[in-house]
Amino acid sequence: MTGEYVRADLLIVGGGVAGLNAALSAIGNGLDVCIADKACVEHSGNIAGGVDHFLAYLGTGPRWDTRESYLEFTARSSTGATDLAVVEKIYCEELPEALQRMEDIGCSLKQPDGKYFRTQSYGQPGPYWINFNGKRMKPLLAKAVRAAGCRILDRVVIEDLLVSQGTVCGAVGFHIREGTFHVIEAKAVLLATGGTNRLYQNPTGLSFNTWMCPVNTGESEAMAFRAGAVLANTEYLRMTVVPRGLSAAGLNALVGMGARLLNGRGEEFMQRYDPLGTQAPRYRLAEAVLGEMKAHRGPVSMDCRHLDPAALDHLVNTLGYDKDTLPDFFRQKGIDLAKDLLEVGPSEGMQGGPTEVCGSGVKIGPDSATNIPGLYAAGNSADQCRSLHMAVTSGMHAGRCAAAYAAGVRERVALPAGTLKEGYDTIFAPMAETGRGIRWQEFEDVLQRVITEGLGPVRSAPGMEKTIAGLTGLQAWFAKVRANNYHELCRVHELRNMLTVGLAMAHAALFRQESRFGQCHYREDFPFTDDRHWQGQVLVRKGSGRDVATSFLPLDYK
């Protein structure tokens, strides 16, 4: 067994916005920091193609533009899923420095005239969204991290954590192109690989045509779960509204500028679903579009024709800041938002936090730590973090906290005998020549079908029990999935992680006997929200064998 052995003070798994910000904060403490990313940190993660909005209160004078109002908004829109004490530490206290860091790396949130362009959507009390050009955000962050002296392992897939004496002490993985086995020994590990996509069937039939990054497949959540960490909020289904045929980001920009939703009769219908209309939370918009289509009142369209010409011009010119694919789609389809309706529909599902201020994933506390000593999490991998604003701030906070922990470790924990061989065998087993004949694409198709049928926007106990049985059966079939090269090996291990997260999601959803956040978790057998018994988080962790253990953590919002 040969490979590359790396020793660091802090290992950051994932080189997205959260991971890079964590590195900038951690390396300032003089520690040896290493980042491992399955792609290249200049262009990886959800922000690989750009981003156009950052959520922030700025203290400009109005009551809505304050820390207190933001926390009230968070409590109101995330009741039962967010710990406000954690949000204060990982977002509110980090926000001023986060805004300054964006300026320092050369990715200003301001317009050329030096002012902020702000919009309002998703139930906000005021225009919290700062519209900006984030096209170069990832390359600029990566440049700053490399200049700071951080060691970066590009194209290295981290598959499992190393745990000894109950403490995390590193991780194992492999190089996606060369196949080199990697062992990274570390005093602390920070997980920041994003959410879990590709779990559900895609409306277009194209598995990689996803709203969020298709190669974010729950690595952090799955390896943390396997190591004994607690996950929270995994029951929630996250969907959005996208142009028909293209699962592209852009809904926030459209509704934030004042676009309307029309059904096939030409009626505005959002008021029937939420008094805020198109300013309602994202899950209400997705729920309403699904409702109109189910009632045979489609097709559903986005209407921008009434917008002020100056506002529409700004919208059209900035849509490409998030992803180039959306304006490209308009050009190739011949769609002029000033003249034409844009047909839309629901996106594919993903496992994720139900709102823009409420996350899902590895359970963290105010210090970004998990229940396992030496293990931290940030960004969309963590249960309290969601969207760009919290990827930046939680990354900064987690980086500092993990660095402080690592600095206090005087003696490294010795690895148990056989641990590295076990890790090596687990990683490269799919390339064995015998006993494996299932292609990864076949397995993914079945996995997506099982999850879509039982864990979609409408749920019930029998359907979820069938899903759990199906996913449990797939665990046995996974041993027959074959990889013919290292690229396919990466895909196979993505499936392993998706299967782990899917099971956690199914068990958590079955455990929560109520409906909450609209189509994010709607149960036909328990159709109402029950704050008396279910205001809080469903926690899942590894039980005995392959079992998933569930419990409930009440949250008091008084």
HELIX and SHEET records of a PDB file:
HELIX    1   1 VAL A   17  ILE A   27  1                                  11    
HELIX    2   2 VAL A   41  HIS A   43  5                                   3    
HELIX    3   3 ARG A   63  ASP A   65  5                                   3    
HELIX    4   4 ARG A   67  SER A   77  1                                  11    
HELIX    5   5 LEU A   84  VAL A   87  1                                   4    
HELIX    6   6 GLU A   88  CYS A   92  3                                   5    
HELIX    7   7 LEU A   95  ASP A  104  1                                  10    
HELIX    8   8 MET A  137  ALA A  147  1                                  11    
HELIX    9   9 GLU A  219  ALA A  227  1                                   9    
HELIX   10  10 LEU A  251  GLY A  256  1                                   6    
HELIX   11  11 MET A  270  ARG A  272  5                                   3    
HELIX   12  12 GLY A  277  GLN A  279  5                                   3    
HELIX   13  13 ARG A  282  LYS A  294  1                                  13    
HELIX   14  14 PRO A  309  ASP A  322  1                                  14    
HELIX   15  15 THR A  325  LYS A  333  1                                   9    
HELIX   16  16 GLY A  379  SER A  381  5                                   3    
HELIX   17  17 SER A  387  ALA A  407  1                                  21    
HELIX   18  18 THR A  419  PHE A  428  1                                  10    
HELIX   19  19 ALA A  429  MET A  431  5                                   3    
HELIX   20  20 TRP A  440  GLY A  454  1                                  15    
HELIX   21  21 ALA A  461  PHE A  478  1                                  18    
HELIX   22  22 TYR A  486  PHE A  511  1                                  26    
HELIX   23  23 GLY A  518  CYS A  520  5                                   3    
HELIX   24  24 ASP A  531  TRP A  534  1                                   4    
SHEET    1   A 6 ARG A 151  ASP A 154  0                                        
SHEET    2   A 6 VAL A  33  ASP A  37  1                                        
SHEET    3   A 6 GLU A   4  VAL A  13  1                                        
SHEET    4   A 6 PHE A 181  LEU A 191  1                                        
SHEET    5   A 6 THR A 167  HIS A 175 -1                                        
SHEET    6   A 6 VAL A 156  SER A 164 -1                                        
SHEET    1   B 5 ARG A 151  ASP A 154  0                                        
SHEET    2   B 5 VAL A  33  ASP A  37  1                                        
SHEET    3   B 5 GLU A   4  VAL A  13  1                                        
SHEET    4   B 5 PHE A 181  LEU A 191  1                                        
SHEET    5   B 5 LEU A 375  ALA A 377  1                                        
SHEET    1   C 3 HIS A  53  LEU A  55  0                                        
SHEET    2   C 3 TRP A 129  ASN A 131 -1                                        
SHEET    3   C 3 PHE A 117  THR A 119 -1                                        
SHEET    1   D 4 GLY A 361  VAL A 362  0                                        
SHEET    2   D 4 LEU A 231  ALA A 232 -1                                        
SHEET    3   D 4 GLY A 536  LYS A 542 -1                                        
SHEET    4   D 4 VAL A 548  PRO A 554 -1                                        
SHEET    1   E 2 LEU A 237  ARG A 238  0                                        
SHEET    2   E 2 MET A 350  GLN A 351 -1                                        
SHEET    1   F 4 VAL A 241  PRO A 243  0                                        
SHEET    2   F 4 LEU A 342  PRO A 346 -1                                        
SHEET    3   F 4 VAL A 300  ASP A 303 -1                                        
SHEET    4   F 4 ARG A 260  LEU A 262 -1                                        
END                                                                             
